[in-house]
Amino acid sequence: MGSGAIIDGTPAVTTTAGHYPSLMIGQGTLETELIARARLGSSEAFEDLLRPLLEPACRLAYSVLHDWLEAEDAVQEAAIKAWRALPRLREDTPAMRPWFLAIVGNQARSMRRRRGFATITLGRLGAWQPAAAPESDSEELIDLRRAAAGLNDAQRALLFLRYCLDLPLDEAAAVLGLSPVAAKSKLYRALRAMRPALEDSRA
């Protein structure tokens, strides 16, 4: 993301497959202050907030679209929507991540629907790894993909957010519009449903 770059009033977001800035936002006061400044129109604060979220956002979009270029396009569009929606963001919002990832997820699903996909799949499972999609799957990833194939969309999305992006359960729930209690129940059922397939693959 270019620092301070503005296009038609919107901060320019630049993503490159497999490479993301590593700026980390401290918890608590610093992020709250950045959110407040961004809500008042500071593009620099908005970019500082978004920079550490680009990698998990692209991985989330990739888990839906299975194409890095389209995933990056989804994040670009989501960033524009987030910038325009900032004035409506609650003043007491403590963290940007769940709010922005929810926008990314919605944008990716919208793009997938336009492209004609019927269901979320795990594809090549590149999003289950810290870098771009691998050239070939390991046996462990293949087993994981098979075990997850029988889950519904919401269960797969929750597993991805919790274990691939390492989001706390309450944040993963917020991204999916669930209560923490509902998310915990869905996660438990998903893991229980996967167990027989994983045990069979290791037999």
C-alpha positions in Angstrom: 0.0 0.0 0.0 1.5 3.3 -1.0 1.8 5.7 1.9 -0.7 8.5 1.6 -1.6 7.6 -2.0 -5.1 8.8 -2.8 -7.2 7.9 -5.8 -10.5 9.7 -6.1 -10.5 10.4 -2.4 -9.7 6.7 -1.5 -6.3 5.5 -0.2 -4.6 3.4 -2.8 -4.2 -0.2 -1.7 -1.3 -2.2 -3.3 -1.0 -6.0 -2.7 1.5 -8.3 -4.2 1.0 -12.1 -4.1 3.2 -13.7 -1.5 4.6 -10.4 -0.1 3.0 -8.2 2.5 4.3 -5.4 4.8 4.9 -6.6 8.3 3.9 -3.5 10.3 2.3 -4.7 13.5 -0.4 -2.5 15.3 -0.2 -2.6 19.0 -3.2 -3.6 21.0 -5.4 -1.1 22.8 -4.8 2.6 22.8 -2.8 2.9 19.6 -5.3 1.0 17.4 -8.2 2.9 19.0 -6.5 6.2 18.2 -5.8 5.2 14.6 -9.4 4.2 14.2 -10.6 7.5 15.5 -8.2 9.4 13.2 -9.3 7.3 10.2 -13.0 7.9 11.0 -12.2 11.6 10.8 -10.6 11.2 7.3 -7.0 10.4 7.9 -5.8 8.3 5.0 -2.5 7.7 6.8 -4.2 6.2 9.8 -6.4 4.1 7.6 -3.3 2.7 5.7 -1.6 2.0 9.0 -4.6 0.1 10.2 -5.0 -1.9 7.0 -1.3 -2.7 6.3 -1.0 -5.7 8.8 -4.4 -7.0 7.6 -3.5 -7.4 4.0 -2.1 -10.9 4.3 -4.9 -12.4 6.3 -7.4 -10.6 4.1 -5.9 -12.0 0.9 -5.7 -15.5 2.4 -9.4 -15.2 3.4 -10.4 -14.1 -0.1 -8.2 -16.8 -1.7 -10.0 -19.5 0.4 -13.2 -18.4 -1.3 -11.9 -17.6 -4.8 -8.9 -20.0 -5.2 -7.1 -17.4 -7.3 -4.5 -15.0 -6.0 -5.2 -12.3 -8.5 -8.9 -12.3 -7.9 -8.3 -12.5 -4.1 -6.2 -9.3 -4.3 -8.9 -7.7 -6.4 -11.4 -8.6 -3.7 -9.2 -7.0 -1.0 -8.8 -3.9 -3.1 -12.5 -3.5 -3.5 -13.0 -4.3 0.2 -10.5 -1.6 1.2 -12.4 1.0 -0.9 -15.7 -0.1 0.7 -14.1 0.0 4.2 -12.7 3.5 3.6 -16.1 4.8 2.4 -17.9 3.1 5.4 -15.5 4.4 8.0 -17.7 7.4 9.0 -20.4 4.9 10.0 -18.1 2.7 12.0 -19.0 2.7 15.7 -16.9 5.0 17.8 -16.3 2.3 20.4 -15.0 -0.2 17.8 -11.9 -1.6 19.6 -10.3 -3.4 16.6 -10.3 -3.1 12.8 -9.6 -6.8 12.0 -13.0 -8.5 12.4 -14.8 -5.6 10.8 -12.5 -5.5 7.7 -12.3 -9.2 7.3 -16.1 -9.4 7.3 -16.1 -6.9 4.4 -13.4 -8.9 2.6 -15.4 -12.1 3.0 -18.6 -10.5 1.7 -16.7 -9.1 -1.3 -15.1 -12.4 -2.1 -18.4 -14.3 -1.9 -20.0 -11.7 -4.1 -17.3 -12.1 -6.7 -17.6 -15.9 -6.5 -21.4 -15.7 -7.1 -20.8 -13.5 -10.1 -18.3 -16.1 -11.4 -20.9 -18.8 -11.0 -19.5 -20.9 -8.1 -22.1 -22.7 -6.2 -20.2 -23.6 -3.0 -17.1 -22.7 -1.0 -14.5 -25.4 -1.4 -10.9 -25.6 -0.1 -9.5 -25.8 -3.6 -5.7 -26.4 -3.5 -5.7 -25.5 0.2 -3.1 -22.8 -0.5 -4.9 -20.6 2.0 -4.1 -23.1 4.7 -0.5 -22.1 4.3 1.4 -18.9 5.2 2.4 -18.2 1.5 0.9 -18.5 -1.9 -0.7 -21.7 -3.2 1.8 -24.5 -3.4 2.7 -26.4 -6.5 1.6 -29.7 -5.0 -0.3 -30.7 -1.9 1.3 -32.7 0.9 -0.4 -35.8 2.1 -1.5 -34.0 5.3 -3.2 -31.2 3.3 -4.9 -33.7 1.0 -6.2 -35.6 4.0 -7.4 -32.3 5.6 -9.2 -31.3 2.3 -11.0 -34.7 2.2 -12.0 -34.5 5.8 -13.4 -30.9 5.3 -15.2 -31.8 2.1 -18.3 -33.0 4.0 -18.7 -29.8 6.0 -21.0 -27.0 5.2 -19.9 -23.5 4.1 -20.2 -21.9 7.5 -18.2 -24.7 9.2 -15.4 -24.5 6.6 -15.2 -20.7 6.9 -15.1 -20.9 10.7 -12.3 -23.5 10.6 -10.3 -21.3 8.2 -10.7 -18.2 10.3 -9.9 -20.0 13.6 -7.0 -22.2 12.6 -5.6 -20.8 9.3 -5.8 -17.1 10.2 -5.4 -17.9 13.9 -8.2 -15.5 14.9 -9.6 -15.7 18.4 -13.0 -17.4 18.4 -14.8 -14.2 19.2 -13.2 -12.4 16.2 -14.0 -15.3 13.9 -17.6 -15.2 15.1 -17.8 -11.5 14.5 -16.5 -11.9 10.9 -19.2 -14.5 10.2 -21.9 -12.6 12.1 -22.3 -15.2 14.8 -22.4 -15.0 18.5 -19.3 -16.5 20.3 -21.6 -19.2 21.7 -22.9 -20.1 18.3 -19.4 -20.1 16.8 -18.1 -22.4 19.6 -21.0 -24.8 18.9 -20.4 -24.8 15.1 -16.6 -25.3 15.6 -17.2 -28.3 17.9 -19.6 -29.9 15.5 -17.2 -29.3 12.6 -14.2 -30.9 14.4 -16.3 -33.8 15.5 -17.6 -34.3 11.9 -14.0 -34.3 10.6 -12.6 -36.8 13.1 -13.7 -40.1 11.5 -12.3 -39.1 8.1 -8.9 -38.0 9.6 -8.7 -41.2 11.6 -9.4 -43.3 8.5 -6.7 -41.6 6.5 -4.1 -42.3 9.3 -5.1 -46.0 9.7 
